Amino acid sequence: MNDDKIIKGVLKGFGQLGVETVEKAKEESGKIVESIITGRELLGLDRTMSDSELDFKKQEEEKKSKEEAEKLRREMGPGRKVEEEMTQVRKQEEKDEEEKEKYYQQMEERKKQEQQQQEEYDGLMMESSNPAKQKKSRGSAFARGKKKQQQPTTSQMSQTSEFKGKID
């Protein structure tokens, strides 16, 4: 008997749960239907204003946009001369490009001159060496000449045991 009561209680609980679920679903579906935007509303096909109100609103918007445009023109001052500015920019760019070319040409010429000077210097160095060395090679009035090495005689050689055999 206890089991029957438990089963009946569970079934009764499920029934109440089902009823509550259906009620909640009805409420939510009602909210969803209320929040749906129709295509006519989205595209603005439903008229909320009369023709006279719509014309008045358009005129107000045009008036505001003209006032804003006029205000911007006053703030910017006189109109810019875009074409003149463009020609000035082009001329400046051409001038800058010419200056760069001149600079690179000058650098190349400078390198060539330095290389030529280095070659001349190297050539002069080959022709004339150190003046002190030139003087020594000419000799001086007081300096004795270099002693020439003489070939040793056979007796001198024998003392160093370079020659074997007869001694003079």
VORO-671559 format. One line per field, with one value per residue (C-alpha): y, z, x; residue number from 1. Coordinates in Angstrom, 2 decimals. Each point is the difference from the previous one (the first is absolute). Layout:
north = [Y,...]
up = [Z,...]
east = [X,...]
pos = [NUM,...]
END
This chain:
north = [0.00,2.29,-0.60,1.02,3.32,0.69,-0.75,2.15,2.85,-0.23,-0.02,2.91,1.91,-0.73,1.26,3.27,0.37,-0.47,2.57,2.56,-0.65,0.56,3.23,1.30,-0.94,1.95,3.09,-0.14,-0.55,3.01,2.10,-1.27,0.87,3.49,0.63,-1.16,2.86,-0.39,0.67,3.02,1.52,-0.80,1.65,2.90,-0.74,0.56,3.66,1.47,3.61,1.80,1.45,3.53,-1.13,-1.99,3.04,2.23,-2.46,-0.23,3.79,0.19,-2.59,1.84,3.29,-1.55,-1.58,3.33,1.84,-2.56,0.23,3.81,-0.14,-2.33,2.30,2.98,-1.91,-1.14,3.52,0.67,-3.05,-1.78,0.13,-3.68,0.13,2.61,-1.98,-3.14,1.79,1.40,-3.46,-1.45,2.76,-0.53,-3.75,0.60,2.47,-2.48,-2.72,2.26,0.91,-3.68,-0.70,2.91,-1.22,-3.54,1.35,2.16,-2.98,-2.10,2.79,0.36,-3.73,0.11,2.96,-1.73,-3.15,1.99,1.85,-3.29,-1.45,3.08,-0.18,-3.69,0.73,2.72,-2.26,-2.64,2.53,1.64,-1.89,1.37,2.88,-1.26,-3.32,1.76,1.85,-3.21,-1.69,2.90,-0.01,2.78,1.65,-1.18,-3.43,-2.91,-2.25,-3.37,-2.65,-2.66,-3.48,-1.85,-3.63,-1.84,-1.48,-3.72,0.33,1.84,-2.57,-2.80,1.45,-0.30,-3.51,0.80,-1.37,-3.40,-0.85,2.00,3.05,2.71]
up = [0.00,0.72,-3.47,-1.57,1.87,-1.09,-3.62,0.12,1.59,-2.69,-2.77,1.60,0.18,-3.67,-0.88,1.86,-1.62,-3.44,0.72,1.18,-3.08,-2.35,1.80,-0.23,-3.70,-0.63,1.75,-1.87,-3.37,0.68,0.72,-3.17,-2.11,1.51,-0.73,-3.63,-2.43,-3.20,-3.36,-0.48,3.26,-0.85,-3.41,1.32,-2.17,2.84,0.24,3.43,-1.22,-2.41,-3.26,1.39,3.05,-2.22,-2.27,3.00,1.45,-3.34,-0.21,3.54,-0.81,-3.19,1.87,2.66,-2.56,-1.89,3.24,0.87,-3.47,0.19,3.46,-1.26,-2.96,2.32,2.31,-2.86,-1.37,-3.69,-2.24,-0.61,-3.41,-0.33,-3.53,0.94,3.07,-2.11,-2.49,2.87,1.51,-3.37,-0.51,3.50,-0.60,-3.30,1.69,2.80,-2.56,-1.92,3.22,0.84,-3.45,0.31,3.43,-1.26,-3.02,2.27,2.23,-3.01,-1.27,3.45,0.15,-3.45,1.03,3.21,-1.91,-2.57,2.74,1.72,-3.26,-0.55,3.55,-0.36,-3.26,1.64,2.91,-2.39,-1.78,3.03,3.16,3.38,-0.50,2.88,-1.75,-3.24,1.77,1.46,-3.32,-1.52,2.88,1.99,-0.15,3.46,-0.08,-0.85,-2.75,0.68,0.42,-2.58,1.27,-1.24,-0.76,2.71,-0.96,0.13,3.21,1.64,-1.21,1.37,3.43,-0.10,-1.33,-3.15,-2.10,0.54,-1.39,-0.56,2.05,-1.51]
east = [0.00,2.86,1.36,-3.29,0.05,3.54,-0.79,-3.14,2.01,2.66,-2.62,-1.81,3.36,0.68,-3.46,0.55,3.39,-1.58,-2.69,2.57,2.13,-2.92,-0.93,3.59,0.16,-3.25,1.42,3.31,-1.64,-2.23,3.12,1.66,-3.04,-0.10,3.70,-0.11,0.61,-1.89,1.55,-2.22,1.20,3.61,-0.18,-2.02,-3.01,-2.43,-0.74,0.17,-0.21,-2.25,1.31,0.15,1.97,2.39,0.61,0.59,2.53,1.87,0.20,1.38,2.69,1.00,0.18,2.27,2.32,0.31,0.80,2.69,1.54,0.06,1.56,2.76,0.70,0.38,2.33,2.22,0.33,0.46,0.02,3.26,1.56,0.69,1.40,2.60,0.98,0.40,2.28,2.08,0.35,1.05,2.58,1.38,0.29,1.82,2.33,0.74,0.70,2.40,1.82,0.39,1.42,2.44,1.07,0.65,1.91,2.14,0.70,1.05,2.26,1.51,0.69,1.61,2.18,1.05,0.82,1.99,1.87,0.77,1.33,2.19,1.26,0.77,1.84,2.09,0.81,1.28,2.23,1.49,0.44,1.03,2.51,2.13,0.38,0.92,2.80,1.33,-0.01,2.00,2.36,1.49,3.39,0.89,-1.49,2.26,-1.12,-1.35,2.57,-0.25,0.00,2.98,0.12,1.91,3.29,0.52,1.98,-2.86,-2.38,2.04,-0.16,-3.74,0.36,-1.81,2.80,1.39,3.30,3.13,0.71,2.17]
pos = [1,2,3,4,5,6,7,8,9,10,11,12,13,14,15,16,17,18,19,20,21,22,23,24,25,26,27,28,29,30,31,32,33,34,35,36,37,38,39,40,41,42,43,44,45,46,47,48,49,50,51,52,53,54,55,56,57,58,59,60,61,62,63,64,65,66,67,68,69,70,71,72,73,74,75,76,77,78,79,80,81,82,83,84,85,86,87,88,89,90,91,92,93,94,95,96,97,98,99,100,101,102,103,104,105,106,107,108,109,110,111,112,113,114,115,116,117,118,119,120,121,122,123,124,125,126,127,128,129,130,131,132,133,134,135,136,137,138,139,140,141,142,143,144,145,146,147,148,149,150,151,152,153,154,155,156,157,158,159,160,161,162,163,164,165,166,167,168]
END
